[in-house]
């Protein structure tokens, strides 16, 4: 796809600034910023846009939102706005096709995980139910509207999309009693399927809504995934604002928002012996909880980024301190980097996504500089960001083409410039 002139001009301005400090950083930005448009967006025969996640030939609802989010500040340009609007339109089409699916094909071709059970419909590449798959398109729609004032997507599809999302999230408040969702995958890693007859570990009603999988596409240990429920609280607020006070759905949207938020504060705040009160990552409403964080977003460390709390919130700061330590089982330190990884990748692999998010949620210029240095020096000499990389050797990494990571890196660089860190 052709890169809009506004995007080219923005890259030149930023790179001119970056070259004064680091030619390498300028090179990374020049490569990463346009990478979604230049390599991942496909225009289909009907004029709609399909966003490849990178080296997997499918469109993830989550990834595709994050892949274009860094273009929002340029959306006053009609050409840029049209790209973002068409991405939202395609996402809404997919949600209405199957709200439990996380990734879709460019056509109804039956490609993807065809041996999963129940069998996917032809449009669905993968049907791992994740709360954030429904959150991200709402966030992108809201940010697009705020940046452009264009209500076309809101007025044409949002009501129908919200009816669908409300039905799913209400049903999944009572997962074991009401949910039709089951997921089975054979001959796979343990975290790639849902156990207990495809339903997961038992949960009880908390007000929160259940998720089968994390944003990493790994199965949840306990069904109430706290970062994703936090994200749901935020985007339900966005939906209510977009639809307006007098819309028939707004009362129901705000009621569900309160129930989920109340559940988070009642069941997810744990008294840690070392850090005091902190947020758990997953709970079941029966006293079981998981203390960890994952590189994929939403994560606990991303709470300020998704808009759930401010960086100065005491509960967040205590949680953050725990997560950026070896008390988080997926925090690693090595010769070249230190940061958060994921059970989705090997041990001692830190993710560029997690480093960028650590920087985006920091208000400490020294911490931001340290994180920026790690990103700059841990690209594996490729000029791009990746998924995970080995903390002692960044040339050992996963996913050579992963534009979500490129995009988030650019968001962080933009923040560093805006705040005088660079």
C-alpha positions, 0 to 999 in steps of 0.5 A: 500500500502507498504511504501517505505523504503526511506519514512520510513528512512526519517520519522525516521530521522525527528522524531529523530530530533523532539523528542529532542524538542517535543515527541508529534510533533514526534508522529504527524509526524510519523502518518501523513507523511506516511498516504497517502501511507498507507491508501489512495492509492489503486492499481487498477487491471490495475496497476494504482493508485487511491487516496482516499481523505480520508473519501470520497470514491473518488479521487479529482484532487486537493486533490490527488495532495496535498496528495502526494506533500510532497513526491516529495523531496524523488522522486529520489527513483524510488519506490517513483517516481513511486507512484507520476508518476502513480498519475499524469497519473491517473489525466491526464486520468480523465481530458481527461474524463471530464475536468469540473469534480472535483472528480472521481470514481475508476471505471465507476460505476456511484457512487457519486452525482447521482442526480446532473444535468446534470447527471454525466457520470459513471466515475464522482463522482462530477462535480463541476467545479473548476479552481484549479482541472486543476491546481494541476495536472500540478503543480504535473507533473512539480514538479515531472519532476524537481525532477526526470528529467523524461519526460515520462508523459510530452511526452505521455499526456501533449500536449493532456491535455493542449489542453483540459485545454486551451479549457476550460479556453478560453471558461470560459473567456466568461462564459455567452456567450460560456460555456456549463457548468451548475450545479444543485443540489436540496435540498442542502445548498445554497452554494452547487449548482449554482444559476441563471439557473445553471450559477452563478451571471453575469460576464463580460469579464476581461481576467480571467477565470470563476470558478463555485466553490472554492477549498472548493467545495462551489459555488463562489459568483462572478465568477472570483476566484482570488486565482485560477486565480493566480494559473492558471497563475503559472501553465501555465508558468509551462506548457510552460516550460515543452512543450518547446519554440518551441511547437505549443501550447506554444505561446497560453499558454503564451498568455492566461497566460498574459491575466489572469494576466492582468485581476487580476491586473486590476480587483482584486486589491481593495483600502481598507480604512484600509489596502490600496491596497489589493487583493479581493478574488472574482470579477465579472468585474462589480465592485462587489467584495468579501473580504475574504479568505478561508482555502482551497488552493489555497487561497489568503494567499497561494500566495507565496506557489503556486508561484504567489508572494514572501512573501516580496511583499507589496501587498501580505503583506497588503492582508495577514495582512487583512486576518489574522484579524477579517476583514476577516469574516472567521478568528476566535480567541478562547481559543485554536487557532486563524486562518482562517476557511471556510464557508464550516464548522461551524462558529468559526472552524479553519482549520489545512490546513489554519494554516499549510499554514499560517506557510508555507507562513511566514518568521517570526520564532516567527509566525511559532513557534506559528502556530506550537504550535497550530497544535501540541496542536489542533489535538483533541488527535487523532495524526492526522490533520483534516478539521476544529476544534472548536477554544475553543475545538479541540476535536470537529472537522470535518473529522477524516481522511483527508490526505491532511491536514496531508500532508501539516502539514508535509510540514510545519514541514519540513520547520521549521526544514530546517529554524531552527525553530525546 
